[in-house]
Amino acid sequence: MLFLVGLGLGDTKDITVKGLEVVRSCDLVFLEAYTSLLISSDTEELEAYYGKKIQLADRELVESGCECILRPAVEKDVAFLVVGDPLGATTHTDLILRAVERGIPYRVIHNASIMNAIATTGLQLYNFGETVSVCFWKENWRPTSFVDKIIANLKRGLHVLCLLDIRVKEIDWSKMVRGQKVYEPPQYMSVNTALQQILENVKERGEEGDSVLSERTLGVGVARLGSENQTIIAGTLRQLVEADFGEPLHSLCIVGKLHALEADMLRHFAIKKSDIPVL
């Protein structure tokens, strides 16, 4: 049987009681290591707490060579650990579908993720629109579809949760063409980098972007959400570009139409309280 187990956001102890029981009972344990990472714990700490040897599963293993996960699950119990909630990324749905095709039963053990923990900012979950992924720009690759989605949400008065790029064990294709399989150093996008890209594209768009999305738009940056040293800072997007959020992982909210209670909470985190309207 295949178990997909959510680990929560912070450290080893964020796993649920049910999830911990499942992990300790499984024959094999894999840790998905590319869509997110635990902020305050490493693999060795997880192994010590769970009492199990853990095999790291990178993107290449899960999306291309998942047989090493699925084949044993035909006769044994296999745990696939995911930071946050197991179904927060589409790649894990794909793993379930592959298991179903092979007649392998599965079970999902849910946990907290950025998708619901973001409510700690004071922004109400039912006032959010479509979630947006912001990817690192490269010299010859600068997609802007995420800005289109942000603008579409804001025009409807909805807040926007922006998930920021994580690049772990990504192949360096410039060396791959010479026959060398070399991986790029890990990169974790900051709130600052995300906003620099967004505001640069808004400037290029002119009035189209400025109508609902500009340097004056309110936002909330969060870092290490769920940990004891989490950081939450609210302000205009221009203010947040300059703010210090510290170590990864970061996420960003672009604020839509505010409810009075939301405004009161944002004022608690604001760089300049007067920038948050009194409703």
Residue pairs with C-beta under 8 A, 6 or more apart in sequence:
1 73
1 77
1 78
1 104
1 105
1 106
1 107
2 69
2 70
2 73
2 78
2 80
2 95
2 96
2 99
2 104
2 105
2 106
2 107
3 22
3 23
3 26
3 77
3 78
3 79
3 80
3 106
3 107
3 108
3 109
4 80
4 82
4 86
4 87
4 92
4 95
4 96
4 106
4 107
4 108
4 109
5 15
5 19
5 22
5 23
5 79
5 80
5 81
5 82
5 86
5 109
5 111
6 15
6 16
6 19
6 82
6 83
6 84
6 85
6 86
6 109
6 110
6 111
6 112
6 113
7 14
7 15
7 19
7 38
7 81
7 82
7 83
7 84
7 111
8 14
8 15
8 16
8 83
8 84
8 111
8 112
8 226
9 38
9 39
9 83
9 84
9 112
9 113
9 114
9 117
9 225
9 226
9 227
10 38
10 39
10 40
10 41
10 226
10 227
10 228
11 38
11 39
11 40
11 41
11 45
11 227
12 38
12 41
12 45
12 46
12 49
12 50
13 49
14 38
14 111
14 112
14 226
15 23
15 111
16 109
16 110
16 111
18 109
19 109
19 111
20 50
22 79
22 107
22 109
23 29
23 50
23 52
23 79
23 81
24 50
24 51
24 52
25 77
26 52
26 76
26 77
26 78
26 79
27 72
27 76
27 77
27 78
28 55
28 69
28 72
28 76
28 77
28 78
28 79
29 50
29 52
29 53
29 54
29 55
29 78
29 79
29 81
30 54
30 55
30 56
30 57
30 69
30 78
30 79
30 80
30 81
31 43
31 46
31 54
31 55
31 56
31 57
31 81
32 57
32 62
32 80
32 81
32 82
32 83
32 92
33 56
33 57
33 58
33 168
33 169
34 58
34 59
34 62
34 166
34 168
34 169
35 82
35 83
35 88
35 89
35 91
35 166
36 82
36 83
36 84
36 88
36 166
36 249
37 83
37 166
37 168
37 249
38 46
38 83
39 224
39 226
39 227
39 248
39 249
40 224
40 227
40 228
43 54
43 56
46 54
46 81
47 53
47 54
52 79
54 81
57 69
57 80
58 168
58 169
59 91
59 168
59 169
60 169
61 68
61 69
62 69
62 91
62 95
63 91
63 94
66 95
66 98
69 78
69 80
69 95
70 78
70 95
70 98
70 99
70 102
70 104
72 78
73 99
73 104
74 102
74 103
74 104
80 86
80 92
80 95
82 88
82 89
82 92
84 111
84 112
84 113
84 114
84 115
85 110
85 111
85 112
85 113
85 115
86 92
86 108
86 109
86 110
86 111
87 93
87 108
87 110
88 113
88 114
88 115
96 106
96 108
99 105
99 106
100 106
112 226
114 161
114 163
114 225
114 251
115 131
115 161
116 125
117 225
117 226
118 125
118 128
118 161
118 222
118 225
118 251
118 253
119 125
120 222
120 225
120 230
120 232
121 220
121 222
121 232
121 234
121 253
121 265
121 266
121 269
122 261
122 262
122 264
122 265
122 266
122 268
122 269
123 159
123 220
123 253
123 255
123 262
123 265
123 266
124 259
124 261
124 262
127 158
127 159
127 256
127 257
127 259
127 262
128 158
128 159
128 160
128 161
129 152
129 153
129 156
129 158
129 159
129 160
129 256
130 149
130 152
130 153
130 160
131 160
131 161
131 162
131 163
132 146
132 149
132 150
132 153
132 160
132 161
132 162
132 163
133 146
133 162
133 163
133 165
134 146
134 162
134 163
134 164
134 165
134 189
134 194
134 197
134 198
134 252
135 143
135 146
135 165
135 189
136 165
136 167
136 187
136 189
136 193
137 143
137 197
144 201
146 162
146 198
147 198
147 201
147 202
147 205
147 209
147 213
149 160
150 160
150 162
150 198
150 213
150 254
151 208
151 209
151 212
151 213
153 159
153 160
153 254
153 256
154 160
154 212
154 213
154 217
154 254
154 256
155 212
156 256
157 256
157 257
158 256
158 257
159 253
159 254
159 255
159 256
160 253
160 254
160 256
161 251
161 252
161 253
162 194
162 251
162 252
162 253
162 254
163 251
164 188
164 189
164 190
164 191
164 193
164 194
164 249
164 250
164 251
164 252
165 187
165 188
165 189
166 186
166 187
166 188
166 189
166 248
166 249
167 184
167 186
167 187
167 188
168 186
169 183
169 186
170 183
170 184
171 181
171 182
171 183
171 184
172 182
172 183
172 184
175 181
175 182
176 182
188 248
188 249
188 250
189 250
190 245
190 248
190 250
191 221
191 222
191 223
191 240
191 243
191 245
191 250
191 251
191 252
192 240
192 241
192 242
192 243
192 245
194 250
194 252
195 219
195 237
195 240
195 241
195 252
196 241
198 213
198 237
199 215
199 237
199 238
199 241
201 209
202 209
202 210
202 213
202 214
203 209
213 254
214 237
215 236
215 237
215 238
216 236
216 237
216 238
217 236
217 237
217 254
217 255
218 234
218 235
218 236
218 237
218 254
218 255
218 258
218 266
218 275
218 276
219 234
219 235
219 236
219 237
219 240
219 252
219 253
219 254
219 255
220 232
220 233
220 234
220 252
220 253
220 255
220 266
220 269
221 231
221 232
221 233
221 234
221 240
221 243
221 245
221 250
221 251
221 252
221 253
222 230
222 231
222 232
222 233
222 245
222 250
222 251
222 252
222 253
223 230
223 231
223 245
223 246
223 247
223 248
223 249
223 250
223 251
224 230
224 231
224 246
224 247
224 248
224 249
225 249
225 251
229 246
231 245
231 246
232 269
233 240
233 243
233 245
233 269
233 271
234 266
234 267
234 269
234 270
234 271
234 276
235 243
235 270
235 271
235 272
235 275
236 275
237 254
239 271
239 272
239 275
240 252
240 271
243 271
255 266
258 266
258 276
258 277
258 279
259 279
260 279
263 276
263 277
263 278
263 279
266 276
267 273
267 276
270 276
